[in-house]
């Protein structure tokens, strides 16, 4: 199919046929659910992710957390300051680099994560129950493959053309 025919098909096809549209709708529904649940605990999605990551991985720098959460370092710095003020995390100077602060969970942060997680896991279980085990495994594999393509295409789109 040449580019002109492909464009005509894309313009005439129902938008629900587009994979990107379906992925975006799923992501929006997921975020809306999580934000509604987490709001009751005074958490944003990024704050919840920080608590979850620190719980699983242990102490991390702001730069590491920013990469893990998919936000900028400046944004993460603000998130961590807010969380430190709420006594959900503590930050201490890294023993390796004096300018790097390592964030760790406080007992209060772990308690809040445990409470919020009990609500978040309900959706995870409902999604898992919507599929057979083989469908669940296939969906996970397909989503990973789609994510790989999306990352590759984003890199390609952000790389300046060579002349």
N, C-alpha and C positions, 0 to 999 in steps of 0.2 A: 504494500500500500504506500503510495507516495505521500509526501507531506501535505499536499493540497487536499487529497482525499481524506487523510487522517484528520485534518482540521475540520472538514465538513462533517465527518462522523462525530467528532468531539462536540461540535456546536449543536448538532441535532439530537444527540443521545441524551436520555434523561440523566440528570446530575447524579442520581443515586447509583448509576453504573460506574461512576468514577471511584477507584480504590482510595484515592487521596481524600475524597469527600467522606467516604465511609470511615476511614481511619480517624479523620478529624471529628466526626460525629461521636464516635466511640470515646475518643479522648475527652471531648467536651462533657459527655455524660459521666465519665469516670471522675473528672475533676469536680464537676458540680456535686456529685455524691460525696466525695471526700471532703470538699470544702464545707458542705452542710454538716457533716458529722464532726469534723475537726473544730468548727466554729464553737460548738458546745463546750469544747475543752480549752478555748482561747488560743488555738493553734492555727497557723497557716499551713498550707501543704508543704512549703519549704521547711518550716520549723519541725513539722512531723518527720519529714525525711531526715533532717539532721539528727533528731532523737533516735530514729530507727537505725541510721548508719552508725552512729556512735555506739549504740547498744550492741550492734553486731561486730563492728570493726575495732572498737576501742578509740583511744585518742587520735585526733587528726588535726591537721592545720586548716586554716580557713580556705587556703587554695585547694587543698584536697577535697574539702567538703563542697566547695563551689563546683568543682568538676563533677563530683558524684551527684550533685543535685541539679546540674545543668543551668547554673546561674553565674553571673559575673562575680569576680572577687569583691568588687565594691558592694554589690548587693548582699553577698554573704557576710561581709563585715558588719553591715547594718543588722542583718538577721541575728548574728552571733551576739552583738551588743545587746539587742533586745532580749534575747534568751538568757544572757548572763544577768541582766537586770531583774529578770523573773526568777533567777536562781535555778534555772533548768540545766544550765551547763556551768562549768568553770573553765577559765583559760589560764594556763601557766606557760611560762617561757620554756621553749624547747631546750633540752640539754645539749642539742647539737648546734642550733643556731639561735643566738641571743635575740634576733629580731623576729623570730617566728613564735607565734602563740599556738599552743596545742589545746584544743577543746576536748573536754571529757564530760560525761553525764554526771549530774548530781543525783542524789537519792530522790529528790523531788522530780527531776527530769525523768528518771526511770519509772517512778510511780505514775506520772502523767502519761508516759508512753504506754505503759501496761494497760491503763484504763482506756485510752483512745484506741489502742490496737484491738481491744475486745469488740469495738464497734466496727472498725475498718475490716476486720477479718470476716464479718458477716457477709459483706459483698463478695469477697474472694471465694467463700464457700458457695454462695449462690451462683456465681459464675462457673465454678467447677462442677456444680450439680447440673448445670444446663447442658453439659456435654458428657458423652461417654469418655472413659479413660483414653481411648485411642484418639477420639476427636480433640480432647484437651491437649494431648501430646502433639497432634498435628497442628492445632491452632498455635501453640507455643512456637513450634518450629517455623511455621509460616510467618508469624509476627517477627521472629528473629531475622528471617530472610528479608522481610519487608524493611525492617529497621536498617539492615546492612545496606540495602539499595538506597534508602533515604539518606543515610550518612554519606555514601559515595557520591550521590548526586549533589548534595549540599557542598561537599568539598570541591566538586567540579564547578559548581556555580560560583563559588567564592574565590576560585583560583583565577588570577588575571590571565587573559589570553596572551599567548606568545605571539609576537609579531615578526 
